[in-house]
């Protein structure tokens, strides 16, 4: 390997400004590598040693397949960088960056003209694959982009006020044509994503919560699974795959304290290997209600004669309905902001409910369409009540339920749909108005009674699994473990293939774990399997946690101190991280001194490890003794401290552990 391998690659990459004459035949120094070679794309987490550690790093040539490379390793021998010549022309054409020994990011010169034209995130770094067709160091299009990562790009665009970056994740006319979406629906979606620069400025002008330290934290959806819209639904000539109501969570300040902010991503649709947004992201602050409805999941309507020239809002041919839909869209576009007065929220929600009632009347000849508008009304009223933005919403829900009761047959899906949301709103009002612990206990007691009545009346309803989870969870929190087991078992039996059913089966495993081996064997953050059976003769604390869990963060000083003090005596910790994605988890661990192994599988609270134990709150802990059996299920770190001597088989009582030496 000659000097030209690195020098031409550096010069060709166009961002290091280095003369080849500065290089030594034996290769560049670690100081040179770490100071000059940095990822061109933001949002890349890589491992870089401190300057004091440079002397312990090495740079050496290596043979790599048919090519060759400079290999840069860290103080502990871990791989930090690889600069690769894949075609043996003595010029670097791949720049590879690592985190904890795993490649997480790669820049590629695919046409060997000494300029990077592709950027890839890999392994724990994600799956993004960006193309820079004009080689100006900016991504021009995405070749691969997951739904989670599309939300991350959208949030980064929002934080940077970068309309060009946002455009890359907004659907285009070409995308909609590829999806064979009907002309009227195309027109509505393209209107939603038009003028992104102005709309981005409008969004940012309404918030004071974002700070220079704000960052994307995680992707969140109501359902872990995307939705499929069949071709015969009338929206497109082919099947559509999308998330209906996606959210992203922004961390506005680094801990402590930790403040979070919601961003409505909305509908996000799959186009080949890339997911894109059908609307501009919206910040949700204070008592704002999520309001912007998606287009693709709106009620299916007539598309006869559908064309850009004749299409009306929503795709309907009824002028009255079209006018009402247009009014609704205009009203949603003027939704109150976090700084608006309570009166503005009341007026907005009242006006919206009025328009939806008019739409329900106007679509009386089409029961399916009418039912969809009715569901929108019920959802809107429920959300407004739950956020405290519309007190009269509960009375309207009760009135609506009473008015429709004679028209609904027993067991009607619509009857259970309205009834469940009325219950949710009623419970929310009870909790909000409960000023004493006795009043709060009473509200919880009534909620459990209502849930039980609902699942008994509507055992097969679409909301029955959620109601059963709520019921069993409420009973468990109330200390009624036997009753909780009963409903978890019923849910697992009635809905075994649903996410709720799987969570219920896991909850039974959790509740009955004491004295039994813990079936814990899942993938770790590094991709290798972590099996608790490999920890025999150790006392192991298993902690289910997440970066967004405040109690988990507050427990860390005591847990670190306990781990450091008793690790030599056989005390181990296994973390089970329940963030939706691994992005940022390792950085959080490094920042907070979490040196123990970590399990992570995608899905957050609905991931396989979480479902396997029916986790309903964080932190959830198991203390496993040296024989491999569950000793106890501690409710707090203080409980761990009390139970650990017995689990470790220590002869002397364990001294109190504080957080004073947490950072030692």
N, C-alpha and C positions, 0 to 999 in steps of 0.2 A: 504494500500500500504506500503510495507516494504522498508528498505534501499536498498535491493538487486536489486530492480527494476531499479534504475539508475546506481548503481555501476557495476553490471554485464554487463549492456548494454554498459557502457563506456569501461570497460575492453575488452568486446567482440568485440567492434568496432575496437579495436586495434590501435587507434590513439590518445588516450588521456593520457595514462600512469598514471592512477589514482589508488590509493589504496582505497579499500572500507572503511577502517577504518577512512578516512578523512571526511566521510559524516556524517551529523547530521540526526537524525530521522525525523526532520521536513523537510528535503530536502536540496538541494544544495543552496548556496547563488547566487544572480544574478551575482556577480563578478566572481564566479567560472564558471557559465554557459557561460557567454559571452567571457571569456578568454580561455576556454577549448573546447567548442563545436563550430566548424567551418565546413562549407561544405568541403567535400573532393574534389569535382569537382570545377574547376575554372569557371569563367564566370557565377557567381551566384550573383545576386543583392538582398541583404537582409537588413532589418532595424536593426541596432545595436545602442543602446544608448551610449552616452559618459560616461566615468567613473563617472563624477560628478552627473549623473542622476541615477546611480545604486541604491541609497537608495530609490528612488521613484518607483522602479520596484518590482514586486512580483513574488514569486515562490510558487505554491500551487498544491496539488494533486487534481485530478478531475476524475469522472467516465466518461468513453467514450465508449458508446455502451456496449459490453460485456467485454471490457478491461478497462484499467486505464491509467492515464498519469500524468506527471508533466506539468503544464501550467505556462508559463513565460509571464508576461504582462509588458508593458512599462509604462513610466511616465504618459501617458494620458489614461491608461487602455487598450491600443491596444495590441493584441496578437503578440508576438515576436517569441516564440518557443513553440513546444509541443514535448515531448519525451514520446512515447506511447508504452505500453505493450498491444498488440492486442489480445493475446491468454491467458492472465491471468496467466503467469508462473513467474511473478515478475521480468521479464527481458525486458528491452527496445528492441523493434525490429523495431521501426520507429522513425526517427529523422526528424521533420518537421520544416521548416524555413519560416518566413513570411516577407512581405514587405507591409507597410501601412495597416496592419491588414489582408492581403490576403496571403494564403499559395502560395509560388512560387517555392519551392524546397523541395524534400523529399528523404531521404535515407532509404532503406528497407532491413531488414534481413528476406528474404522470407522463408528460411529453418530453421529459429530459432536456428542457431548455433553460435549466438552472433557475426556475421560478416556481414556487409552490402554487398549485392550482386546486388542491383538495385538502380538506381539513376533516379529520375523523376523531370522534370521542369513542373510547373503547373500554371494554371490561367494566370496572366500577365507575368509570367516567361517564358511561352512558352509551348511546348507540347513534348519536348524530353523525351525519355525513354531509358536509357542505361542499359545494362546488364554486370555485372562483374562476369563472370562464375567461375574464379579461386580466387575470393575474395582478389585481391591484390590492391584494391582501384583504379584500372584503368578500364575504360570501354572497353570491348572486342567486343561488337557488339551493334547495335542500334535496338531496338524493334519498336520504333516510332521515325521518324525524318522527319520534313517538309522540303520542298525545301529551304525555307528561312533559317532554322536552319542548314541545310546541308552546305549552303554557309558560315554560321557563323563558323561552325566547321572547314571548309576548311581554312578560313582566320586565325583562331586561330592557326591551324597547320603551316600555312605559317609564322605567326609572331613568333612562337616558334621554327621554323625549326624542327618540330616534324613529321617525316615521319610515325611513328606508328599511330599517331592521324589522319593523312591524309588518311592512308590506310582504316580506318573505313568508310570513305565516298567515296571511289573509288569503282567502280563496280568490281566484281570478276568473274571468269569463272563460278562459281556456280550461280551467279546472272543472267548471260547472258543465261545460260542453263535454268534457271527457266522462263525467259522471252521468251524462244524458239526462240532466235535470230539465224539467219543463220550462218553457220560456217565461211564464209569469213568476214562477218561483225564482228563477235566475235573476229576474229584474229586481225582485224584492231583496234578495241577498246582496246583489251588487250595490244596491242603494245603501245597505247597512255598512258595507266596507269601503264606501267611497270617501274621498277627502280625509284620509287617515291622519295627515299632518294637523289639520284644523281640529279634528275630533280628539286627537291626542292632547292638543293644547287645552281644549275644553275640559277634558277629564282632569288634567293636572291643575287647572285653574281653580278647581273646586275642592282641593285638598290641601291641608297643612300638615298632614301626618308623615309624609315621606321625608326621609333624611338621607344625607350622603352615605350612611351605613346601611340603608335599606337593601334587602336582598330577597330573592325568591327562596322560599322555604320548602314548599311541597305542593303537589297537585292533589285535588280533592274532588271526588264525584259522589253523587248520591248512591250510585250503584257501581260496584267494582267491575261490572261487565258492560261493554258498549252495547248499544241498541242496533238492531237491524230493521231497516224500513224496506219492506218488499216492493218489487216493481209495480205490483198491482195496486199499491196505495195511491198512485197517481202523481207522486212527486218527481219520479224519474223513470226512465225506461229500464234501468237496472237497479239492483239492490244497493242500498246505502248503508254504510257502517258509521256510526257516530256516537258520541257522548252528548246527551241532551242538555245537561246543565252543569258544566264543569266549572270548578272554582280553582283559584290558586291562593296560597297564603304567603304573604310577605312578612318577613321579620323586619320591623322598622328600626330596631336598635340592637346592638350586640348585648348579650347578657352580662351581668344583671343591670337593669331589669330587662325582661323580654316582652316586647309588645308586638302584637300581630295585627295584620290588616288583611281583609278579604278582597279579592279581585274576582269579579264575575267574568269568566272566560266565555261562558255561554255554550252554544253548540259548536262542536269541534268534529270535523268530518274527515274520514280516511280517503285519501286519493293515492292509490298505489301504495308505496311505502312511506308516504308523508301524510301527517295529520295537519289540517289547517282550520283556522277560525272563520266563522261566518258572520262575525260582528266584532266591533271594537271593544277591547276589554274595558270594564267599568269598575271603579273603586267602590266598595261598600263600607261606609263608615257610620258610626253612631247608631241611630235607630232607623237607618235606611233599610228598605225592604228590597229584596232582589226582584226586579221588575221587568227587565228586558226579556221578552219572550223570543224563543228561537223561531226560525221560519220552517225548517224541515219537519219539526215535530208538531206543528200546528195541525188543527183538524183537517183531514182530507176533504177536499171540495171538488166540485165539478171542474174539469179541465177541458171540456168540449170547446173546440174552436180556439184553443189556447194559442196565443201568439203575442209577441211583444206589443203589437199595436192595439189589441183588444183586451189584454189581460187587465183585471182590476185587482186592487189589493187583496191578498189572500187567495186569489185564483177564482173567486166566485163570480157568477154572472148576474147576481141580484144586485141592482144599483144601491138599494137601501142597505143591504149587508155591507157592500163595498164601502159606502160612506161611513158607516159605523166603525168598520175596521180601520179606516184611515184616521178617524178621530181618536181611536184607541192608540194607534201608533204615534200620533202627534202628542197625545197626553203622556205616554211613556217617555217620549223624547224630552219632556219638560218636567221629569220627576224631581221632587225635592232633593236637595243635597244635605249633607251632614249639618250644615250651618243654618238650614231652614228652620222656621218656627214650628212648634207642635201643631199650630192651626193649619199650616201649609200641608203637613202630612195628613191631617184629618180631611181637608178639602180634597186632596189628591185621591186618597183612597175612597172617599165618598163618590167623587166624580167617576172613578174607574169602575166602581161597583154598578153605578147607574148605567154606564155604557154597556157593560157586560149583560146586564138585565135586558137592555134593549136588543142586544144581539141574540139573546135566548128567545125573545119573543119573535124576532125577525126570522129565525130559522126553525120555526115550529113545524114546517112541512118536511124538514129533514131531521128525524130523531137523532141520528148519529152525530150530525154537526151540532145540533142543539145540546146534546149531552157533553160534547167537548167544551163548548162555551160555558156550560154550567160548571164543569170541573174547574175551568179557569177562574170563575167567580169564587168558588169555594176555596180554591188554593190561595187566591189573592186575599180573601178575608181572613183566612187562617194565618197566613204569614204576617199580615198587618197586626192582628191581635197578639201574636207571639212576640213581636218586636215592640209592643207597647205603642204602636203608631196609630191605632184606631180602636178606641175602647168600644165603640158601638158595633164593631164587627162581630162580636160574640152574639149580641142580640139578633143581628141579621142572619147569622148562621142558624140560630135556634128557630127563627121565623121561617127561614127557607126549608129547614128540615120538617117543620110542622105543615107547611103549605104543600109540600111534595109527598108527604106520607100517604095520602089517599091514592096518589097516582102510581105509587111504587108497589110492586108485588113483594111479598115476603121473600127475603133472601136476595133481593135485587142488588147487583153489583153497585149501582148508584146509591142505593140506600145505605149500604155499609160504608161507601166512600165518604158520603156526607157525614154520617154518624161518627166515623172515626176522627175526622178533622174537627168536628164540633167538640169532641172530647179533648183533643189536643189543645184547642183554643181555650176551653174551659179550665183545663189543668194549668195552662200558662197564666191565666188571670188569677187563679187561686194562689199560685206560687208568688206572683208579683205582689199580691195584696197581703200575703202572710207576713206580719211584722214580728211575730213571736215564734219561739220554737214549737209551742203547742199548736199554733195555727199552721205551721209548716208540716208538722206531723199529721194533722187532720187533713190537709190537702193531699198528702201522700197516701193516706189511708183511703180517701175517696177515689183517688186515681187508680189504685189497685182494684177497688170494687168495680169501677167502670170498665177497666180492662178485662176483668174476669167476665163481666156481663157481656162484653162485646165478643170475646172469643167463643163464648157459649152460644151466642145468638148467630154469629157468622163464622163458623169454624173453617170454611173454605174461601173466605173473602181474600182479596189480594193483599189486604192489610193485616190479615190474621197472623202471619209469621212475625211481623214487626210487633204487633200487639202482644203476642206470646213472649217475645224476647223482653219487652218492656215489663210485662207482668212478672215473669220469673226473676228478672233483674231487681225489680222493686221489692219483691219478697225476700230476695237474698240480702239486699241492703237493710231490710227491716229486721234481719236476724232470723227469718223463718226459712231455714235451709231446707227442711223437709218439703215444705210447700213449693219452694223454688225448684227442687229436684223434680217434683211431680209435673210442673209445667214445662220444664226443659225436656223431660222425657216425652211429653205429649207432642211438643214441637218437633223433636227429632223423629218421632214416629209418623206424624202427619205430613211433614214437609222435609223428608230426608235429603233431597237433592238441592234444596235451597240453601243459600248462604246462612240464613237464620237457623235452619235445621242442623247444619254442620256445626255452627257455633254452639247450639244447644247441646249436641252430643259432646263437644269439647268441654262445656261447662260441667257436665256430669263427671267427666274425667277429673276435672279440677276439684270439684267438691268432694270427690271420693278418693283423692290422691293419698291421704295420710296413711303411712304404713306400707305403701306399695312402691315399687320402682317407678321412676318418672320416665315416661316414654318420650324423651327429648333427643331427637336426632335430626338436625336440619343443616342447611348450608350456612356457612359463615360468610362474613363480609368479604373474605378473600377467595370465596368460591369453594373452599374445602369443607367437607362435612364435619360438624361438631356433634359428637355423640357422648352423652353424659356417662355412658357405660365405661368410657375410657378414664373416668375419674374415680374409680373405686379406691377405697382407703383414704378418700378425701371428703371433707365436709364441704358441700357445694351450695352456694346461694345462687339461685336462678332468678334473675330480675328482668321482667318485661318492662320496657321503657321506650321513650321517644324523645327526640330533641325538643319537641314542643311541650313536653310535660313539665310543668313548673314544680310539682312536688318531687319529681325525679331529680331535677336540677338541685333542689334544696337539700336532698338526701346525700348528694355526692361527697361533701366534706367528711361526714361521718363514715360513709362507706369506704372511701379511700383510706382513711385512718385505720379502720378495722382491718382492711385488706393488708395494708402494710405491716400492721402489728402481728397478725396471726397467719399470714401466708406461710411462713416457715413451719408452722405447726400443723399444716395440712388444710388450711382454709383456702378455697378457690371460689371465684365468682364467674358465672357465665351470663353475659348480657344477651337479651333477646330484643333487638331493636325493631320497633314497629312503625318507623317512618315509611311512607309510601314508596320511596326510592332511596338508594344508598347515598345519593348526592349530598355532600356536606356532613355526613355522619362521622367519617374519619377525622375531619377537621375539628368537629365538636369534641370527639373523644380526646384528641391530642391537646386541645385547649383546656380540657377539664381533667386531664390526668387519668383517663380510664384505660388502664393497661391490660385488662383481662379480655379474654376472647369474646367475640360478639357473633351471634347468629343474626342473619338478616335474609329474609325472602320477601319479594315484592308483594305489595297489597296492603301494607299498613295494618289496621285493625281487622282486616279481612284476609290477611296473609295466612298461609298454611300453619305457621307456628301459633298465631293468635287463635285461629279457628280450632286447632287441636286441643286447646285448653279453655275455650270459651271466654277469652279475656274481655272483660267489660269495663275495666278501669285500670289506670296506671298510677303508680307502679303496682304490678302483681308479682308476688314473690313466692318461691318454694325454697325451703331449706332441706337439703338432702343429706342424710347422715353418711358415715363412712362405710356402711354396709350397702349403700345405694338405694335406700328407701326414703320416702318423704318423711322427714321428722316433723315438720309443721309448715303452715302457710302464714308466715308473719304478715301482719297488717302494717308494720312500720319498721324502720331501722332499729328503733329501741327494742322491738320484739325480737329482731335478729340477735341483737347483743345479749338479750336474756337467754335465748335458746341455744346460742352457739356453743357454750361450754359442754353441754350434754351431747350435741351433735359431733363435737370434736373429741369427745371422751376425755375431757380435761379433768384432772383431779381437783384442781383449785378453781374457785369461782373466778370468772373473768372480770378484770378491772373495767371500770366504766371507760368507754371510748368517746372522746370528744372530737370535734373537728379542728382542734387547735394546731395539729401537726399535719393537716390535710395536704399542704403544699410542700412538705419536706421531701 
